[in-house]
Amino acid sequence: MIKNYLKVAWRNLTRNRVSSLINIGGLAVGMAVAILIGLWMWDELSFNTYHQHYDRIAQVRTRVTDTHTGDPGMNSSLQFPMLTELKTNYAANFKYIVMASWDVDDILSAGDKKLSRKGLFMDPDAPNMLTLKMIYGSRAGLKDLHSIMLSESTSKAFFGDANPVNRVMKINNKMDVKVTGVYEDLPLNTQFKDLKFLSPADLWIADNPWIKERAMNDWQNHFLKIYVEINPNTDFEQVSRNIKDAELKNLTDLKEQAKQNPQVFLQPMSDWHLHSYKHGAADKGPLQLLWLIGIIGAFVLLLACINFMNLSTARSENRAKEIGVRKAIGSMRKQLIGQFYSESFLVVVLSFLVSLILVRLSLPWFNDLSHKEVMIPWQSAYFWAAGGVFILVTSIIAGSYPALYLSSFNPVKVLKGTFRVGRFASIPRKVLVVTQFTVSVALIICTIIIYRQIQIAKNRPVGYTRDGLVMVQKKSSDFDGKYDLLRAELRNTGAVAEMSESFGRVTEIASGNGGFNWKGKDPNLIDQFGTLPVSFEFGKTVGWQFVKGRDFSRAFISDSSGMVINESAAKYMGLKNPVGESVSWKFQDQPLKYYKILGVVKDMIMESPYEPMYPTVFMIKGHVPTSMINIKINPKTSASQALPKIEAVFKKIIPSVPFEYQFADEEYAAKFAAEERIGSLATVFAALAILISCLGLFGLASFIAEQRVKEIGVRKVLGASVLNLWSLLSKDFVLLVMIAFLIASPIAYYFMHQWLQHYQYRSEISWWIFAVTGAGAMAITLLTVSYQSIRAALENPVKSLRSE
């Protein structure tokens, strides 16, 4: 019986080639989209599961309250005494407590080879906590103070395929270390994906004497991260309650800090990726986005299923006699339902095979677009089981309406020739078409709003000049004392207009501090400013724009105690005429310093372009170590001509350090990467939704034109023009798209309004977005149906009326 079902199904497919191709092609595209999104969602949901005990690993963080505004805040950077407190008084809650430095690029060298790699200095328990998969050595490798563990790719870069254990290396040209292990590179879907080496935290402390001198007992100095693994018999909420006051109870002598009411808590590793924290509260945006993309994928597949239903039911009259004969010779309704489900199953299986080919071909592009390493798990039994369920469910969805509808025909009426599908038979098809275009129109509206949000943020004034601005990180002490020589040599090349130093990149606020005092300050305000020590030439290098006052100048000795502030800092201080005002600053245990405000510059976007500006002050670096060199390429020289000259100077003066650089405009562009990926994915899905909808529309238009061929012939004989006939055949589809537009607009508005609330600096949802989308949908509809409409209108009526 099943063999017979499939044989008949195959004959029907080959007999109606156009509709079969539309069905299989549309379903294949819809299934390919669903498979890609399914693989992407699985990659997102399985983030960090590479680590065996990820469900017990957490990062220690603190919630704080802004005493001036009452706004919640969050600290990821913690104090050294917090580590001591947890290990001393709360150790019973944890299996591991691990200190970690912030991840930065360091210079690794072995012999004459020097490479820059991102790594961490962590406590010896880190490899066990992260369950690193060892290739050489053991997870106990960090117990030796002068040790280093390499990722597999880093090991190969230095030593090829040889076992590097016990080989000697240097970190930043000064720390001698011995290789004690090589671990497997971590995948992209883990927070530690960039971990290319590990070295002991105690070695980092030994190399930074200021930690022992000033930070060991200082509850105001936030500079490290703390990761923990809780015991198997506990849970995160219980441990968070236990450690909640671990900081607050130690601030009895720091009353100003105690006002912030710091609450210590654990953020589980399973929440790091999709449950981030923003402004002190859980940000559900990433998780909502995940399910939104999943829903879009389901809808794209639904659109393809709708095509199958529409074309199957539209051709019902052509199969009415077949159904009547089958019923007359004894076929039961359930057998007819089985017949139509078998046809649906055959189409879905063929579509699934085609979709796998499409997925395989599109994976490189999709991975590049989504920044993933997604692969089809060909050898996974779970994948094929899921594929089987996928085929079955899609077959049922796509074949349910045709099976139930077509099998209900009355055989007597069909065989007597009195069967008519009825005036309401087309209503379900119209509902399905409206559903298709509702989804498609909503996707187009969402895509436009996403791109508009990105463009508004991109067009926001940045307050400095990014063009030709090159940043070089000072990864070694070999830079110390060579600033003036470097600057002079670089300017002598003619390729460099100016050079400066800063504590952190131009595209970030690397440090924040309080302890400032100024005239009229609210005594209850616990202030917090971005603090950026710079050299005298910083302003000329980045091209900042003054609103009031002047820049730093070497001509005035007093400028070493000067300060330049941004507009947000002036507003935060409540100073109408800040130039010339005095500001004092008590930084930790350092002596009180006095600064004079020299000028106010326009706000520079240094953090997220979607967030409000952060109050920031700039002061001359003095003895404060800086981490970045900023180079302004001469506008008359191209970057391709300037960079070799700049590199030559660096190799001449600091030959021990590899020359590596970043362009400020590229670093700034990276801030839009997540939103641009969303926009690109939404654009692709919207385009595919429109394509699938138009395929179905094309098939329906073709069928309706075929059905009304005699009516068209009569109308032409009676004098109807091509324009009249085109209008007759197109108006129904135009009306359906208009209804879809009216339904889609409020739905899209609601969801995009909710999405925009995640951004404090956001675009407005303008009326023209809906007008353009509606006009575009109408134009696409007319183009799709016009081919069949005009073709039918141009047919010779003699051919269609010959049999009458």
C-alpha positions in Angstrom: 0.0 0.0 0.0 2.7 2.5 1.0 4.6 1.6 -2.2 1.5 2.3 -4.2 1.0 5.7 -2.4 4.6 6.7 -3.2 4.3 5.6 -6.8 1.1 7.7 -7.3 2.8 10.6 -5.5 5.8 10.5 -7.8 3.5 10.4 -10.9 1.7 13.5 -9.6 5.0 15.3 -9.0 6.3 14.6 -12.5 2.9 15.4 -14.1 2.8 18.9 -12.6 6.4 19.9 -12.9 6.1 23.7 -12.4 4.1 23.4 -9.2 6.3 20.5 -8.0 9.4 22.6 -8.5 7.9 25.6 -6.7 6.9 23.3 -3.8 10.2 21.5 -3.6 12.3 24.6 -4.1 10.3 26.7 -1.7 10.3 24.0 1.0 14.0 23.4 0.5 14.8 27.1 1.0 12.5 27.2 4.1 14.0 24.0 5.5 17.6 25.2 4.8 16.9 28.4 6.8 15.3 26.4 9.6 18.4 24.0 9.7 20.9 26.9 9.7 19.0 28.7 12.5 18.6 25.5 14.4 22.4 24.9 14.2 23.0 28.5 15.2 20.6 28.3 18.2 22.2 25.1 19.4 25.6 26.8 19.2 24.3 29.7 21.3 22.5 27.5 23.8 25.5 25.2 24.3 27.8 28.2 25.0 30.5 27.3 27.5 29.4 23.7 27.8 32.9 22.7 26.6 33.9 23.1 30.2 32.8 19.9 32.0 31.5 21.6 35.2 30.2 24.7 33.5 27.0 24.4 35.6 29.0 24.9 38.8 31.4 27.7 37.6 30.7 31.3 38.2 32.3 34.8 38.2 32.2 36.8 41.4 30.7 40.3 40.9 29.2 43.1 43.0 26.1 45.1 42.7 26.4 48.8 43.8 24.1 51.8 43.9 24.9 55.3 42.7 24.2 57.3 45.8 23.6 60.5 43.8 21.1 59.1 41.2 20.0 55.9 42.8 20.8 54.0 39.6 22.1 50.4 40.0 25.6 49.5 38.8 27.8 46.5 38.5 31.5 45.7 39.2 33.3 42.9 37.4 36.7 44.1 38.5 37.3 43.3 42.1 39.9 44.0 44.9 42.7 41.7 46.1 41.3 41.7 49.7 38.0 40.2 48.2 40.1 37.2 47.1 41.6 36.8 50.6 38.2 37.2 52.2 36.6 34.5 50.1 39.5 32.1 50.7 39.6 32.8 54.4 36.0 33.0 55.5 33.9 31.4 52.8 36.1 28.6 51.4 33.6 25.9 52.5 31.3 27.0 49.7 33.8 26.4 46.9 35.8 23.7 45.3 38.0 26.3 43.5 38.6 30.0 44.0 40.7 31.4 41.1 42.1 34.9 40.6 42.7 36.1 37.1 44.2 39.1 35.4 42.4 41.0 32.7 43.0 39.4 29.3 45.4 41.5 27.2 47.8 40.8 24.4 51.3 39.8 25.7 54.5 39.2 23.7 55.6 35.5 23.8 59.1 34.7 22.6 61.1 31.6 22.1 64.6 32.1 20.6 64.3 34.7 17.9 60.6 34.2 17.3 58.3 36.7 18.9 54.5 36.6 18.7 51.7 38.6 20.3 49.1 36.3 22.0 46.1 36.9 24.3 46.3 35.0 27.6 45.6 35.1 31.3 47.6 34.9 34.5 45.5 32.7 36.8 45.8 30.6 39.9 47.1 27.0 39.5 43.5 25.5 39.9 42.3 27.2 36.7 43.1 24.3 34.3 41.2 21.9 36.5 38.3 24.3 36.9 38.1 24.9 33.1 38.7 21.2 32.5 41.2 21.9 29.7 41.9 19.0 27.4 45.7 18.4 27.7 47.7 17.3 24.7 51.1 17.5 26.5 51.8 17.8 30.2 49.1 17.9 32.9 46.7 20.3 34.4 49.0 20.8 37.3 51.4 22.8 35.1 50.8 26.2 36.8 52.1 25.1 40.2 55.6 26.1 39.1 55.9 29.9 39.6 57.9 30.3 36.3 55.6 28.2 34.1 53.4 28.7 31.0 50.8 26.5 29.4 50.2 27.0 25.7 47.2 26.4 23.5 47.7 23.9 20.6 47.8 26.6 18.0 50.3 28.7 19.9 52.5 25.7 20.5 52.5 24.9 16.8 53.3 28.6 15.9 56.5 28.4 18.0 57.5 24.7 18.0 55.7 23.1 15.1 54.5 19.5 15.9 57.2 18.8 18.5 56.4 18.4 22.2 57.4 21.7 23.7 57.3 20.7 27.4 60.3 22.0 29.3 61.2 24.4 26.5 62.1 27.9 27.7 60.2 31.1 26.7 59.8 34.7 27.7 56.7 36.8 28.4 57.0 40.4 27.4 60.8 40.1 27.1 61.3 39.9 30.8 59.6 37.0 32.5 61.4 33.7 32.0 59.0 30.7 31.9 59.1 27.0 31.1 56.4 25.3 29.1 54.6 22.8 31.3 51.7 21.8 29.2 49.8 22.2 25.9 46.0 22.2 25.9 43.4 21.9 23.0 42.3 25.2 21.5 39.0 26.3 23.0 36.0 26.6 20.6 34.4 29.8 19.6 31.4 29.2 21.7 33.1 29.6 25.0 34.0 32.8 26.8 37.6 31.7 27.0 37.9 31.2 23.2 40.9 33.7 23.0 42.9 31.9 25.8 46.1 31.2 23.9 48.3 30.8 27.0 48.1 30.5 30.8 50.7 31.5 33.4 50.6 31.7 37.2 48.9 34.7 38.8 51.7 34.9 41.4 54.2 35.5 38.5 52.0 38.5 37.4 52.0 39.8 41.0 55.8 39.5 41.2 56.2 41.4 37.9 53.9 44.2 39.1 55.3 45.3 42.5 52.6 48.0 42.9 50.1 45.1 43.7 52.1 44.2 46.9 52.9 47.7 47.7 49.4 49.3 47.4 46.7 46.8 46.5 47.0 43.8 48.8 44.8 45.4 51.5 43.1 48.2 49.5 39.3 47.7 49.2 39.2 50.7 46.8 41.5 49.2 44.2 39.6 47.1 41.6 41.9 45.4 39.2 41.3 41.6 39.0 38.7 39.0 38.2 37.6 36.2 40.5 36.2 32.9 39.2 34.9 30.1 41.4 33.5 26.6 41.2 31.0 25.8 43.9 30.7 22.5 45.7 28.5 19.8 44.1 26.0 19.9 47.1 25.4 23.7 46.9 23.7 26.1 44.4 24.5 29.6 43.2 21.6 31.4 45.0 22.6 29.8 48.3 26.3 30.7 48.0 25.4 34.2 46.8 23.3 34.7 50.0 26.3 33.5 52.0 28.8 35.9 50.5 26.5 38.9 50.0 28.1 41.1 52.6 31.7 39.9 52.1 32.7 43.4 51.0 30.3 45.6 52.9 31.4 44.3 56.3 35.0 45.3 55.5 34.1 48.9 54.7 33.6 50.1 58.2 36.5 52.7 57.8 35.4 53.6 54.2 32.0 55.1 54.9 31.7 56.8 51.5 32.2 53.4 49.7 29.8 51.7 52.2 27.0 54.1 51.0 27.1 52.3 47.7 25.9 49.2 49.6 28.0 46.7 47.6 26.3 43.2 47.4 28.5 40.3 46.3 26.9 37.6 44.1 27.8 34.9 41.7 27.0 35.1 38.0 26.9 31.4 36.7 28.9 30.6 33.6 25.7 29.3 32.0 24.4 32.9 32.1 27.5 34.7 30.9 26.5 34.6 27.2 22.8 35.0 27.1 22.0 36.6 30.5 24.4 39.5 30.6 24.0 42.4 33.1 23.4 46.0 32.1 23.1 48.9 34.5 23.1 46.5 37.4 20.2 44.4 36.2 19.8 41.3 34.1 19.7 42.1 30.4 17.3 39.7 28.7 18.1 41.2 25.3 20.5 38.4 24.1 18.1 35.6 25.0 15.2 37.4 23.5 17.1 37.9 20.3 17.9 34.2 20.3 14.3 33.2 20.4 13.3 36.0 18.0 15.6 34.6 15.4 14.3 31.1 16.1 10.7 32.3 15.6 11.7 34.0 12.4 13.2 30.6 11.2 10.0 28.8 12.1 8.0 31.4 10.2 10.1 31.1 7.1 9.6 27.4 7.1 5.8 27.9 7.7 5.8 30.2 4.6 7.2 27.3 2.5 4.6 24.9 4.0 1.8 27.4 3.1 3.0 27.4 -0.5 2.5 23.6 -0.6 -0.9 23.8 1.0 -2.0 26.6 -1.3 -0.9 25.0 -4.5 -2.3 21.6 -3.5 -5.8 22.9 -2.6 -5.8 25.2 -5.6 -5.5 22.2 -7.9 -8.3 20.4 -6.1 -10.7 20.5 -9.0 -8.1 18.8 -11.2 -8.0 15.9 -8.8 -11.7 15.8 -7.9 -12.5 13.0 -10.4 -9.5 11.0 -9.2 -10.8 11.2 -5.7 -14.4 10.4 -6.8 -13.2 7.3 -8.7 -11.1 6.1 -5.7 -14.1 6.5 -3.3 -16.5 4.8 -5.8 -14.3 1.7 -6.0 -14.1 1.4 -2.2 -11.3 3.7 -0.9 -11.9 4.8 2.6 -11.2 8.4 3.6 -8.3 7.4 5.8 -6.7 5.8 2.8 -7.1 9.0 0.8 -5.6 11.0 3.7 -2.7 8.5 3.7 -2.3 9.1 -0.1 -2.1 12.9 0.4 0.2 12.6 3.4 2.5 10.3 1.3 2.7 13.0 -1.4 3.5 15.5 1.3 6.1 13.2 2.8 7.8 12.6 -0.6 8.0 16.4 -1.3 9.4 17.0 2.1 12.0 14.3 1.9 13.2 15.6 -1.5 13.1 19.1 -0.1 15.2 18.0 2.9 17.8 16.4 0.7 18.0 19.6 -1.4 18.1 21.7 1.8 21.1 19.8 3.1 23.0 20.6 -0.1 22.0 24.3 0.3 23.1 24.3 4.0 26.4 22.7 3.1 27.1 25.3 0.4 26.0 28.3 2.5 27.8 27.3 5.7 31.1 29.2 5.0 29.1 32.4 4.2 26.8 31.9 7.2 29.7 31.3 9.6 31.4 34.4 8.3 28.2 36.4 8.7 27.3 35.1 12.2 30.9 34.8 13.4 30.5 31.1 14.2 32.1 27.8 13.6 28.8 25.9 12.9 29.1 22.6 11.1 26.6 19.9 10.0 27.1 17.0 12.5 26.9 14.3 9.8 27.9 11.5 12.2 25.6 12.5 15.0 22.7 10.1 15.6 20.9 13.0 17.4 21.1 15.1 14.2 19.6 12.4 12.0 16.9 11.7 14.7 16.1 15.4 14.8 16.1 15.4 11.0 13.6 12.5 11.0 11.3 14.4 13.4 11.8 17.5 11.4 10.7 15.7 8.2 7.7 14.1 9.9 6.5 17.4 11.5 6.9 19.4 8.3 5.1 16.6 6.3 2.2 16.8 8.7 2.1 20.6 8.7 2.4 20.9 4.9 0.1 18.0 4.1 -2.6 18.4 6.7 -4.9 20.8 5.0 -4.7 19.2 1.5 -5.2 15.7 3.0 -8.3 16.7 5.1 -9.8 19.0 2.5 -9.3 16.9 -0.7 -10.4 13.7 1.0 -13.7 15.2 2.0 -15.1 15.6 -1.6 -18.4 13.9 -2.3 -17.8 11.2 -5.0 -21.4 11.3 -6.4 -21.2 15.0 -7.2 -17.7 14.7 -8.6 -18.6 11.8 -11.0 -22.0 13.4 -12.0 -20.0 16.6 -13.0 -22.0 18.8 -10.5 -19.2 19.2 -8.1 -18.1 22.8 -7.4 -15.5 23.8 -4.9 -17.9 26.6 -3.7 -17.6 30.3 -3.3 -15.8 30.0 0.1 -13.3 27.4 -1.0 -10.7 30.1 -1.8 -10.9 31.7 1.7 -8.4 29.4 3.4 -5.9 30.1 0.5 -6.4 33.8 0.9 -5.9 33.5 4.7 -2.6 31.6 4.0 -1.5 34.3 1.5 -2.2 37.0 4.0 -0.2 35.1 6.7 2.7 34.8 4.3 2.9 38.5 3.5 2.2 39.5 7.1 5.4 37.7 8.1 7.3 39.0 5.1 6.2 42.6 5.6 6.9 42.5 9.4 10.5 41.2 8.6 11.1 44.0 6.2 9.9 46.6 8.7 12.1 45.1 11.4 15.2 45.0 9.1 14.8 48.7 8.2 14.4 49.7 11.8 17.5 47.7 12.8 19.6 49.3 10.1 18.3 52.7 11.0 19.3 52.2 14.6 22.8 51.2 13.4 23.2 54.2 11.1 22.0 56.7 13.7 24.6 55.4 16.1 27.2 55.4 13.4 26.4 59.0 12.4 26.6 60.2 16.0 29.4 62.8 16.3 32.4 61.1 17.9 34.2 64.2 19.1 37.6 63.4 17.5 39.1 62.4 14.2 39.4 58.6 13.5 40.9 58.9 10.0 44.5 58.0 9.9 44.7 57.4 13.7 46.9 54.3 14.5 47.1 52.7 17.9 50.1 50.7 19.1 49.9 48.8 22.4 52.9 49.0 24.7 53.3 45.3 25.5 56.7 45.4 27.0 58.8 47.5 29.3 61.2 47.9 26.3 59.1 51.0 25.4 60.0 52.7 28.7 62.0 55.9 28.3 61.9 55.9 24.5 58.8 58.1 23.9 60.7 61.3 22.9 63.1 59.4 20.6 60.2 57.5 19.0 58.2 60.7 18.4 61.1 62.6 16.9 62.0 59.8 14.6 58.5 59.2 13.5 57.9 62.9 12.7 61.1 63.0 10.8 59.8 60.4 8.3 57.2 63.0 7.1 54.6 60.2 7.3 53.5 61.1 10.8 51.8 64.3 11.8 51.8 63.7 15.6 52.3 61.1 18.2 51.1 60.8 21.8 50.7 58.4 24.7 47.6 57.4 26.7 46.4 55.1 29.4 44.2 52.9 27.3 42.8 53.1 23.8 41.1 56.1 22.3 38.1 53.7 21.8 37.7 52.8 25.5 37.7 54.2 29.0 40.4 52.1 30.5 40.1 53.4 34.1 37.5 55.0 36.3 38.0 56.7 39.7 36.3 58.7 42.3 37.8 60.9 45.0 37.5 64.2 43.1 36.3 67.5 44.8 35.3 70.8 43.3 33.5 73.9 44.2 29.8 73.3 44.8 30.0 69.5 44.9 27.1 67.7 46.6 28.6 66.3 49.8 26.5 63.1 49.4 27.8 62.4 45.9 30.2 59.5 45.5 31.7 60.7 42.2 33.0 58.5 39.4 34.9 59.7 36.3 36.6 58.1 33.5 40.3 59.0 34.1 42.7 59.1 31.2 46.4 60.1 31.8 47.8 61.3 28.5 50.9 63.0 27.1 50.9 66.7 26.0 50.3 65.9 22.4 47.2 63.7 22.8 44.7 66.4 21.7 46.7 67.2 18.6 47.0 63.5 17.8 43.3 62.6 18.1 42.0 66.0 16.9 39.6 66.6 19.8 37.3 69.7 19.6 37.3 72.4 22.2 34.1 74.0 23.4 35.9 76.3 26.0 39.4 76.9 27.0 42.6 75.5 25.5 44.7 72.3 25.1 47.7 71.2 27.1 50.9 72.9 26.2 54.6 72.2 27.0 55.1 76.0 26.9 53.4 76.2 30.4 55.1 74.3 33.2 51.9 74.5 35.2 50.0 72.5 32.6 51.5 69.3 34.2 48.9 70.0 36.9 46.2 70.9 34.4 43.1 69.0 33.4 40.9 68.9 30.3 37.4 67.6 30.8 34.6 66.6 28.4 31.2 68.2 28.2 29.6 65.4 30.2 32.1 66.0 33.1 31.3 69.7 33.1 27.6 68.9 33.3 28.2 66.3 35.9 30.1 68.8 38.1 27.4 71.4 37.5 30.0 74.0 36.4 28.7 76.6 34.0 32.2 78.2 33.5 34.6 75.4 34.4 37.7 76.9 32.8 40.1 78.0 35.5 38.3 76.2 38.3 40.3 74.1 40.7 39.7 70.3 41.2 41.4 68.2 43.9 41.9 64.5 43.6 42.7 62.0 46.4 43.7 58.8 44.6 43.8 55.8 47.0 46.8 56.3 49.3 48.5 58.9 47.2 48.9 62.5 48.4 46.1 65.0 47.6 46.7 66.6 44.2 45.2 69.9 42.8 44.4 70.4 39.2 43.3 73.4 37.2 40.7 73.0 34.4 42.3 74.2 31.2 39.5 73.4 28.7 36.4 71.6 27.9 36.2 69.3 24.8 33.3 67.9 23.0 32.2 64.5 24.2 34.4 61.7 22.7 32.6 58.4 22.1 35.0 56.1 23.8 32.6 53.4 25.0 29.3 52.1 23.4 27.9 54.5 20.8 24.4 53.5 21.9 25.0 54.7 25.5 25.1 58.2 27.0 28.5 59.8 27.3 30.6 59.1 30.4 32.0 62.0 32.4 35.8 61.9 31.6 38.8 63.8 32.7 42.2 63.9 31.0 45.4 64.8 32.8 49.1 64.7 32.0 50.4 61.3 32.8 53.4 62.3 34.9 54.9 59.1 36.4 51.7 57.0 35.6 52.6 54.2 33.2 50.8 54.4 29.8 49.6 51.5 27.7 49.1 52.9 24.3 50.9 54.9 21.6 48.7 57.0 19.3 50.0 58.0 15.9 48.3 60.4 13.5 49.3 59.7 9.9 50.1 62.7 7.8 46.9 63.5 5.8 49.0 64.0 2.7 50.4 60.4 3.0 48.4 57.3 2.4 48.3 54.6 5.1 50.0 52.1 2.7 52.9 54.4 2.3 53.1 55.5 6.0 52.9 52.1 7.7 56.2 50.7 6.3 58.0 53.9 7.5 56.4 53.7 10.9 57.3 50.0 11.2 60.9 50.7 10.2 61.3 53.3 13.1 59.8 50.9 15.6 62.1 48.0 14.6 65.1 50.3 14.8 64.3 51.7 18.2 62.5 48.8 19.8 63.7 45.7 17.9 62.7 43.3 20.6 59.0 43.9 20.2 56.9 42.9 17.1 55.3 45.9 15.4 51.5 45.4 15.7 48.9 48.1 15.3 45.1 48.8 15.1 43.3 51.6 13.2 41.0 53.6 15.4 38.2 53.5 12.8 38.4 49.7 12.7 38.2 49.4 16.5 35.3 51.8 16.5 33.5 49.9 13.7 33.8 46.7 15.8 31.4 48.3 18.3 28.6 47.9 15.8 29.5 44.2 15.0 26.7 42.6 17.0 23.9 44.9 15.7 25.2 44.6 12.1 25.1 40.8 12.4 21.5 41.0 13.5 20.7 43.4 10.7 22.4 41.1 8.1 20.6 38.0 9.4 17.3 39.8 9.4 17.9 41.1 5.8 18.7 37.6 4.6 15.7 36.1 6.3 13.4 38.9 5.1 14.6 38.4 1.5 14.1 34.6 1.7 10.6 35.2 3.2 9.7 37.5 0.3 11.2 35.0 -2.2 9.2 32.1 -0.8 6.0 34.2 -0.6 6.5 35.3 -4.2 7.0 31.7 -5.4 3.7 30.8 -3.9 2.1 33.9 -5.4 3.5 33.1 -8.8 2.1 29.5 -8.6 -1.3 30.7 -7.5 -1.4 33.4 -10.2 -0.4 30.8 -12.8 -3.2 28.5 -11.6 -5.9 31.2 -11.4 -5.0 32.5 -14.9 -5.3 28.9 -16.1 -8.7 28.5 -14.4 -10.1 31.7 -15.8 -8.7 31.2 -19.3 -12.2 30.9 -20.9 -13.5 33.9 -18.9 -10.5 36.0 -20.2 -11.3 34.8 -23.8 -14.9 35.9 -23.5 -13.9 39.3 -22.0 -11.4 39.9 -24.8 -14.0 39.1 -27.5 -16.3 41.6 -25.8 -13.7 44.3 -26.0 -11.7 44.1 -22.7 -8.2 45.6 -23.0 -5.0 44.1 -21.7 -5.0 46.7 -18.9 -8.6 45.7 -17.9 -7.7 42.1 -17.7 -4.4 42.7 -15.9 -6.4 44.8 -13.3 -9.0 42.0 -13.0 -6.4 39.3 -12.3 -4.2 41.4 -10.0 -6.7 43.2 -7.7 -7.4 40.2 -5.5 -3.7 39.8 -4.7 -3.2 43.5 -4.1 -6.1 43.5 -1.6 -4.6 40.5 0.2 -1.2 42.2 0.5 -2.9 45.4 1.8 -4.6 43.4 4.5 -1.3 41.7 5.4 0.4 45.1 5.6 -2.3 46.4 8.0 -1.8 43.4 10.3 2.0 43.3 10.1 2.6 47.0 10.9 1.3 47.1 14.5 3.0 43.8 15.2 6.4 44.9 13.9 6.0 48.3 15.7 5.4 46.6 19.0 8.4 44.2 18.8 10.8 46.8 17.5 9.7 49.3 20.1 10.5 46.7 22.8 13.9 46.0 21.1 14.9 49.7 20.9 14.3 50.0 24.7 17.6 48.1 25.2 19.4 51.2 23.9 19.5 54.5 25.7 20.6 56.3 22.5 18.1 55.1 20.0 16.3 56.0 16.8 12.6 56.8 16.4 10.2 54.6 14.5 9.1 56.9 11.7 6.0 56.6 9.6 7.9 56.6 6.4 9.4 53.1 7.2 5.9 51.7 7.0 5.0 53.7 3.9 8.1 52.5 2.1 7.6 48.9 3.2 3.9 48.9 2.1 4.8 50.4 -1.3 7.6 47.9 -1.8 5.4 45.0 -0.9 2.8 46.2 -3.3 5.4 46.6 -6.1 6.8 43.1 -5.5 3.3 41.6 -5.6 2.4 43.3 -8.8 5.7 42.3 -10.4 5.1 38.7 -9.3 1.5 38.3 -10.6 1.8 40.6 -13.6 3.8 38.1 -15.6 1.0 35.5 -15.5 -1.7 38.1 -15.7 -0.3 39.9 -18.8 0.6 36.5 -20.4 -3.0 35.3 -20.0 -4.4 38.6 -21.2 -2.3 38.5 -24.4 -3.4 34.9 -25.3 -5.5 34.5 -28.4 -9.1 34.1 -27.3 -9.8 31.7 -30.3 -7.6 29.0 -28.6 -9.5 29.2 -25.3 -13.0 29.3 -26.8 -12.5 26.8 -29.6 -14.1 24.0 -27.6 -17.2 26.0 -26.7 
